[in-house]
Amino acid sequence: MMLKGMLTIIATISMLMASSCAEQKSISADTLFINGVIYTADSEQSVVSALAIKDDILVYAGDLDDAEQFIDVKTDIVDLKGKMIIPGLHDAHIHLAGIVETDTCDLASQSFTLEALVPRLKKCINRLQLPSGDWLTVEQWAFSGGNEPSVKLPTIRKALDAVSTKHPIVLLGNDGHHGAVNSHALKLAADRTGNVVGLNQETLNKEFATFKELVGVDSSGEPNGMINEDARKLVNVPNLWGYPDIDLALYQKIGQRLAASGITSTMEASLKEHDIDLFAKWAKQSPLTHRMTVAFFADFEDYRPCPDKPINIERLINEFTAIQRRHKNVENLKIDTAKIFVDGVTEGDPYANPPTLPNAASLTDYLQPQFKVDSNTQALEVIGYVDTESAACIELRHQADTNLPSISASDFYDAQGFSPLQCRKFNGVYEREESFIRDYTLALYDAGINVHSHAIGDRAVRLALDSFAEAKKQSPKSKAKVSMAHAQLVHPSDISRIADLDVYMAFTYSWIEPFIQYQMMVSPFIDPIMSESDLFDPSGYAYQNSYPAGSVLEAGGVLVAGSDAPVEARDPRPMLNIEKAVTRKNEISGRIYNKSEAISVRDILDAYTINGAAMLDQQDITGSLEVGKKADFVVLSQDLLKLEQQGESDRISETQILSTWFDGREIYAAPRD
């Protein structure tokens, strides 16, 4: 797979000319890297041993013998001694404002029991010296780890009440979708007219009935503190995602973290107008050290003229194009994409009684599991499932549909042994009405604006694909691109459509790693799970169809990579994502989640490099190490291909970024011991 030596004559830095070897005369390189394992990410997935750069351009990639022609007395020769070089990484789904730690109440995605959470948050109030009545906003709450209840603190609401009754408190999940609040915050909920009515059992069935599936409740029907998705807005949370305003210092720290991670190109997956303006402002003062693409996002309800009217798509498009024009000349900043949330998330809450169901859009109704917590190990167990077709459930639904008097929740529980809420059938929700998701996709694509859709559940994936297909049919001359983030569950019949529609699939590969506590928040609502081994049953729908990277690749689809940082971790963790794409393995338990969907090191490197560049429409200048392209590349401490060959792919995450080069200059060098 070694490239033959390539010679290129450069008359000027802006003109690259290729001719026969007999006519070429080599020029001196500024820097020449030799004795390396250099993965080029070209169409042949080639590996070479030498790389030369002149100014910001790659002038040679080939074998060592021919590299000597590029050396003169001024050439800096770097002996890699077997280390690896890869193209600069493209993180195609990241939230830049969240990847830097702030001086707030930050749980850093650590897991806490509810008992341990209380003193941790009390320390935050004391440290921040919060006056009574001020919000305590808690960032990076690990909604999917810890949170085990106790007799004293049976719900997250009780735990937060134990922290303070004088401050409204909100926990912002480290996924951007989950949240939890205390009683003080629940009392602040306002209806559509702005009247403060509080969020309780009564208002949840009246003013806030459309949010019922996004609010966790206890056995009596009272909110248990869990509020997800747009339900978080009901209590007027001051900052829904917890991201700070982007000042110059934060802007520069973002660049530094990206460089230290080997990331030279990004797509900011969800940026509002105000934040776009700030990035553009600072980029004019302090040039970007990565190629930044922006996916525009807006609070869509702000574009709805009144509650019973559709969202004004024309206004959204006009605002997008105005922002685009305003910042069209900012170097390395490109605004050509719009973000659509199709659905929410696929995690339920097994600690709630009754369990809160996932809200991701599913092709089938979610199951209604009953859980218990082992008092010794705190491990979750499924003890049974509610039969939603039982006579008791059918009668209960009939009473609700016909407005007949029904038995009280407590009496029903005493008689049946489960909450009447577990009789309901539910297959998730879309983030907005289906017609808006479809029509906005069509309008964006017709306007030549790239569409980037967040889709988690299999029904959401299908709606996104249906919308893409219709957009391409209606606007065949559009040059816009379509991409999808996450795709946690994909129905097998939709795999080939992903390839046929040229959809760039941005998986977050580290999420594939199976953690039992997390799996218990997902799989029991999809498949009958009565033991830990059932989570890994090859016949299970979740097991077969979660993050099907291998199937997408085999069908001819294009994989890209998106860390979604700060979801789960502020660190973009590219080496961990690369490892889990290859192994799909939990190193502690040894469990592997559907090995058939694993991909090779070369394929995940392509996802992070040339494929990401293609999605961001910059494959002609970056994404691979080929003559004439920009000198964006990363030096690694380990040879990833060798690790794979030796059966040591589980060591990929140990790889260190030694240096990052952007536009031909080193922008990061790892500290030396």
C-alpha positions, 0 to 999 in steps of 0.5 A: 500500500506504499505510494511511489515517490511523487515529485511536484514542481511549485512555481508559486505557492498559489500555483501547483503544476503537475508534469512528468518526472523528467520535466520536474525540478524539486523545490526545497521544503520548509519541513520534511517528516521522515521515517513515519507511518503516514496515513494519507486517507487518499482513495487507496487508503495509502500509507507512506513514510515521508511528508513535505510541506512548503508554506501551508501546502503539502508538496510531497507524500511518498517514500523516503528515497525520493524525499531527499530532493526536497531538502536544502540547508534550510529544510527542517527535517523531523525524524518521526522514528516510527510515529504516526501522522494522520490528516487533521481530524474533522469533528462533524458534530460538536458544541464548541462553547461547551468544551471548555470548563467554566467556574460554575457548579460543574459535576463534570459528568461524575456519578453521584447517588442522590444522598451524595449529590446533596452535599456536593450541591450545597458546596456550590451554593456556598462557594458561589455565595448565591442570594436567596431566590437566585438560580443554582444552575448545575452543569454536566449532570450525569443523568445516566449514571448514579442517581440511585434513590434512598428511603430518605430521598426517593426522587431527584426532586426530594434530593434537590429540595434537601439542597435548598428550598430558598433557591430554584435549582436546575440540573442540566443533563450532560446530553443537552436533553435531560434536566431536573429541578426542585420544588422551588423551580416547579413553582415558577412554571408559567403558562403560554400567557406568562401567568405563573401557575406552577408545575404540579399534577393539576397543571400537568393535566391542564395547562401543560398537558402537551408536555406530559410525556416529558415530565417525570411523575411519582406514583401519585402523579406529582412531578418527581423533578425530572423535566426533559426537552422543552419541558425545561422551558416551562420553569424559565430556566435561565440558560437551557444548555448552560453555555457561557457567552463567548468572550475572547478568552473562551474563544481562544481556549476553544481553539487551544482545546481543539488543537490539543485534540488534533482537531483542525476542522469542526461543524458547530452543530447548533449555534444561534444567531447571537453566538454566530455573531460572537464567533465571527467577531473574535475570528476577525480579531484572532484568526481561527486555528481550525476550519469552522462550519456553523449549523444555524439553529433557532428557538423555533417557537419564537418563529410561530406567530401564535400558538395555533399557527405554523412556524414561519419557515420563510422568516427562518430562511431569511434570517439564515441568509442574512447571517450568512451575508453578514459573515461571508468574508470571515476567514475559515468561518463558513455558515452553510448548514441548518440544524433540525432536531427531529426527536429527543432521546431514547433513555427512560428513567428506571428509578422513577415510579412509574418509570419514565418512558423514553421520548425518542420517536420509535416505530413501535410502542415502548414496553412498560417494565417494572424495576427494583433496585438491589439494596446491596449493590444498587443494581437495577433489575427488571422484575416484570412487564405490564401487559398493556392489553390486560383487561384492567388497562383496556378498561382504564383507557376506555374510561379515559377516552370516554371521559368516564369516572375512573378508579383513583391511582392509589386504588388501581395500584393496590388492585393491580400492583402497578401504576395506571400510567403504565397502561398507556401506549407511547412511541415517543414524540417528534421535537416539533410537528411532523409537517414542520420537520418535513417542510423546513427540510424541503425549504432549506434544501431548495435554498441550497442550505445543507441540512443536519438532522438530529435523529435518535429513534428509528421513527425519527431516522425514517422521518429524516430520510423521508424528508431528505428523499422528498427534498431531493425529488422536489429540488433535483438541481440543489447542491445542498448536502444532507447529514444525520447525527446520532441515529441510535436506532436504525431499522434495517430497511432504512440502511440502504436508503442512507446510502442511496440518499447520500446521507453523511452519518455522524455517529458518536462512536464512544456511545457504542461502548456498553455500560450496564447501568446505561443499557438498563435505561434503554433496552428494557423499554425496547426488548424484554430484558429479565437478566444482564445477559438479555442485554446482549442477546443477538436477537434483540432489536436494540442489540442488532440495530444500535449505531449500525456503522458497519451496516451503513458502510457495507451498504455504501453509506458515508460515515463521518465522526462527531463527538457531540462534546460536551455531551458525556464529556467536555473533551472531544476524545477523538482517540476514544471514539476511534477505539470504540468504533473498532472494538465496540467493547467495554474494557472493564466488563469485557462485553462487546455490543454487536461486533458485526457493526465494528469498522476498521481503523482505516475506515474510522480514520476516513470518517474523521478525515476525508469523509468529514471534509467531504461533508463540510465541502472542503475535500479539495483543500483538506481531509487527506494528505495529498500534494496540493492540499493544505498542510493540516495534520496530526502527529500521534504517539502510536501507530494505530494500524499496528495496534489493530494488526497486533490485536491491541485496538483496545489501546488506541485510546491511550494514544497521545496527540504529540503535535497538531499542524494547521495551514503548515504551522504547528499550533500545538505541541504536547508538553515534554516530560 
